[in-house]
Amino acid sequence: MKRLVCLCMLCLFFMTPVQVVGAAGNAATAGPVNPPLLDSLRQGGYILYMRHGEATVGEDRPNPVFTDCSTQRNLSGEGRRQAAALGEAFRRLHIPVRSPVLASPFCRTRETAELAFGEGNVQNDPFWIRIYRLSSDVTPSEREDTLAALTSVLEKAPSSGTNQVIVAHSFPQGVGLGEIPNLGTVVVKPGGQGNGYEVVGRISLAELLSLR
């Protein structure tokens, strides 16, 4: 009898569907990278928004000094290895990247971008501090203003034949581009000024490294 009950429970476990929850309302769900998307990235015309590599445990100080990394969480050793591997994958896959790569002024975002794409190819962009602050206590009005500004940034197409890379922060669940894992990439297709943008894919670091 006990054996029969156990078998029934196993059957129920394997028959139960797995629910996949999207990170944001307008976001494509994560999944294997399809060849047409990779081919499109090689042609350029996208914004590739990625979160920094793995950071050390702890918290940033309430008012971090961006020129003083001791006031912030920084990349761990694994985070540095992740960033270097990501850059190698971009070069191996022949995905063109517009210079400069834009990075939030935090040390962990700048270092991620520099390790992946070269120290001389990175430009600080203070706008992404506003995205970082979405995960703290901001007013509804501040959130709305930040998301409107985000749209005006992401709807602008990069130069022909290139992709604009942005290294910054994750969003709160269900907000903007949604939650992003360490060095996960959100593939954004700009619609042009005044036409918004579309999230056409999400690529994890493991998926990117597995591509050939």
N, C-alpha and C positions, 0 to 999 in steps of 0.2 A: 504493500500500500504506500509506504513512504517513498519507494522508488518511483511509483506512478506519479505521485505528487511532484517530486523533483523534476521528472521529465516534462510535466505540464508547465511548470514554472519556466523551464528553459525554453519551451516552445513560445510562451508568451513573450519572453525577453527578446528572442530573435525576430518575432513578428511585429513588435512595436516599432512604428516608424520613427526615424530620427528627425527632430525638428531643427531646421536651420533658421536662425534669426538674423535678419539683416541689421547692419549697424546704423543705417539711416534710411529714411523714407525714399530718397531718390538714388540710393546706392545699389550697385550691382552686388549680388552676393558672391562671396569668395568661392573659388572652384579652380579646377585645372585650367591652365592658360591654353586657350585654343590657338592653333597656328595662324589663323587670320589676324588675331590681335597682335601677335608677335610681328607678323609681316607689316602691319600698320604702324607699329612703333618704329620699325626700321625706316619707314617713309617719313616719320616726323609729324608734327602738328598737334602734339598732346602736351598736357601738363602732368608731370609725374610727381605726385605729392607723397612724400614718405616720412615716416616717423624715424627719429634717431635710433641708434643701436641701444643694446641693453645698458642700463645705467646702474650705478651703485645703489645699495639700499639706503633709504633715508628720505629726507625732504630738503627742498631748497629753503634758504632763509626767507623770511617774509618779504624782504626787499633785496634780492640778490644784486650784487655788483657784477655786471657782465664781463668786466675786465679782470675779475678776481674769481677764479674757478673754485676757490675754497668756500665760497658762499653758495655753491650749487651742488646738485648731484652731477656726477661726471660719468663718462663711459667706463664700464668695467673692462677687464681684459677680454672677456668674451665679446663685449660690444665693439671693441676695436677690431677684433678678428672678423666680426660680422660685416663691419663697414668695408674693410679691405676686400672681403669676398664679394660683396655686392658690386664694388667698382670693377673687379676682375670679370664678373658676369656680364656687366654692361659692355665691356670692351670685347669679350668673346662673342657676344650675341650681336655685335655691331649695331647697338642702339645709339643713335646720335644724340648728343647732349649739348644744349646751348650753353655757351659760356657768357657770363658767370652763372654757376649754380647759386641759387638763393638759399640762405640759411637763417634761421632764428638766431639772435645774438647769444643764446646760452652756449656755454662751453661744449656741452655734449652734442648739440646740433651742429655747431661749427666743426668740431673734430670729426664727426661722422662724415660730413660733406668733404672735408679735406682728405681724409683717409681714402674715401671712395673715388674722388674726382680730382684730387690734386690741390695743394694749399693755395696755389696762385689762381685757381679757378673758382674761388668761393667769395661771395659778397654777402655781408650782413644785411638783413632786411628786418628792421624793428617792427614791421607790421605783424609778424608772427607771434610777437609777445601777446598780442590781443587774443590770439587763438589759445595760447597757454592759459590765459586768465579765464577763459570760458569754463574751466574746470574748478574755479573757485566761486566765491559768492559775488556774482555780478547781477545787476538789476536786469529785469526784462528788457528795458530800453537799451541798456548797454549791449546785451546779447543780440538784439535785433539790429542795432547799428553795426556791430562786428560782422554779422552774417551778411548784411547788405554789402559791406565793403569787401567781404570775401568773394561774393558773386562778381563784383566788378573786376576783381583780380583774376579770377579763374575763367572769365569769359573771353579774355584776350588771348588770341592765338599767338604762339611763338613764331619766330622766323621760319620761313619755308625750309623743310628738310631737317629740322631739329626738334627736340623736345625740351621743354623747360622743366628742370628738376628743382623741387623745393624740399628742403630738409627741415622739418619743424616738429610739431607735437601732435599727439592724438587729440581727438575731440571727445566731449562727453557722449555717452550712448544716445543715439537718436538725434544728435545735433550736428549740423554741417556735414562733414564727411564721415562722421561716426567714429567709433572706436577703431584704432589701428594698432596692430601688434608691432613689436620692435622691428624696424626696417621693413615693415609692410608697405606696399606701394599702392596708392589709389590712382587709377588711370582716368584722367579727366579730359573730355573732348570739349574745348571751348566753342561756344556758339557765335562768338563775335560780339562786339560792343552792343549792349542792350538786349542780347539774346540769351544770356545765361550760359549754363554749362551742363554737361551730362557726364555722370560717372559711368564709364563703360566697362570697367573691370577692377578687380582687386587681386594683387599678387603678393603672396607671402614670400619671405626670403627663401624658404625651403623650395617653393615652387620655382622661383627665379633661378636658383642654383641648379635645379634639375633640368632646366631647358637646354636643348642642344640645337 
